Amino acid sequence: MTKDLTFTFTGKSEVHPSKYQNIWKQNYTMPNGQTKSFEVKHLRETAVILPLTTDNQVVSVSQYRPGPDMVLTELPAGFIDNGETPLQAAQRELLEETGYTGNLQYIGKSFVDAYSTAIRHVFIARDCKKVSEQNLDSSEFIEVKLIQLDTFRKICLNGQITHGESAFIALANL
């Protein structure tokens, strides 16, 4: 016998509007007939790239993140702009954040968490080469670092990275 896991959406109201993440209260009727509200972050879709040089070094970025209040290692990533495909966003973000380009391959997508609408599209970029300087937004302060693939795996396993699930998806597809 299959259990009913269906929640019926009954409405929503905006709790906190923001440029990057809006918080909505979403109301549902649960399978047992009771009602429940959840706060859900509404975020734009993003592209995340695992860039590899010809000698298999990861082109990573380091930047300060206010949530954990520390500088973290990251993969190049960013929002998909209106009218852009995930591939176009991945190409743009890789070039803007690192100055590198490469041969991009779409791997798949992941959901940020259970209380967010955000989807991350994951790419691997092979044979990456530096072709320009960074072209950062005024609020971006990013240091590009080349990291040996084995060292990058250890950084991921130690939890010292943002977009960890995207990194693991990409690493599993190498």
Long-range contacts (C-beta under 8 A, 24 or more apart in sequence): 3-31, 4-31, 5-31, 6-31, 7-31, 10-35, 12-40, 15-39, 20-44, 20-79, 38-115, 39-115, 40-115, 40-116, 40-117, 41-112, 41-115, 41-116, 41-117, 41-118, 42-116, 42-117, 43-112, 43-116, 43-117, 43-118, 44-79, 44-80, 44-118, 45-79, 45-80, 45-86, 45-118, 45-119, 45-120, 45-121, 46-77, 46-78, 46-79, 46-80, 46-89, 46-118, 46-119, 46-120, 46-121, 47-77, 47-78, 47-80, 47-86, 47-87, 47-89, 47-90, 47-93, 47-120, 47-121, 47-123, 48-75, 48-76, 48-77, 48-90, 48-120, 48-121, 48-122, 48-123, 48-163, 48-166, 48-167, 48-170, 49-75, 49-76, 49-77, 49-90, 49-93, 49-94, 49-104, 49-123, 49-124, 49-125, 50-75, 50-122, 50-123, 50-124, 50-125, 50-166, 50-167, 50-170, 50-171, 51-75, 51-76, 51-94, 51-98, 51-100, 51-102, 51-124, 51-125, 51-128, 52-102, 52-124, 52-125, 52-126, 52-127, 52-128, 52-149, 52-174, 53-127, 53-128, 53-129, 53-146, 54-127, 54-128, 54-129, 56-148, 56-149, 57-146, 57-147, 57-148, 57-149, 58-146, 58-147, 58-148, 58-149, 58-152, 59-94, 59-98, 59-100, 59-125, 59-128, 59-144, 59-146, 60-144, 60-145, 60-146, 60-147, 60-152, 61-97, 61-98, 61-142, 61-143, 61-144, 61-145, 62-142, 62-143, 62-145, 63-140, 63-141, 63-142, 63-143, 64-141, 65-162, 72-160, 72-161, 72-162, 73-145, 73-147, 73-152, 73-155, 73-160, 73-161, 73-162, 74-161, 74-162, 74-163, 75-161, 75-163, 75-166, 75-167, 75-170, 77-120, 77-163, 77-166, 80-121, 86-121, 86-123, 87-123, 89-121, 90-121, 90-123, 90-125, 94-125, 94-128, 95-131, 95-132, 95-135, 96-134, 96-135, 96-136, 97-134, 97-136, 97-140, 97-142, 97-144, 98-130, 98-134, 98-144, 99-130, 99-131, 99-132, 99-133, 99-134, 99-135, 99-144, 100-125, 100-128, 100-129, 100-130, 100-131, 100-144, 101-125, 101-128, 101-129, 101-131, 102-126, 102-127, 102-128, 102-129, 103-127, 107-169, 107-170, 107-173, 108-169, 110-165, 110-166, 110-169, 120-163, 120-165, 120-166, 122-166, 122-169, 122-170, 123-170, 124-170, 124-173, 124-174, 149-174
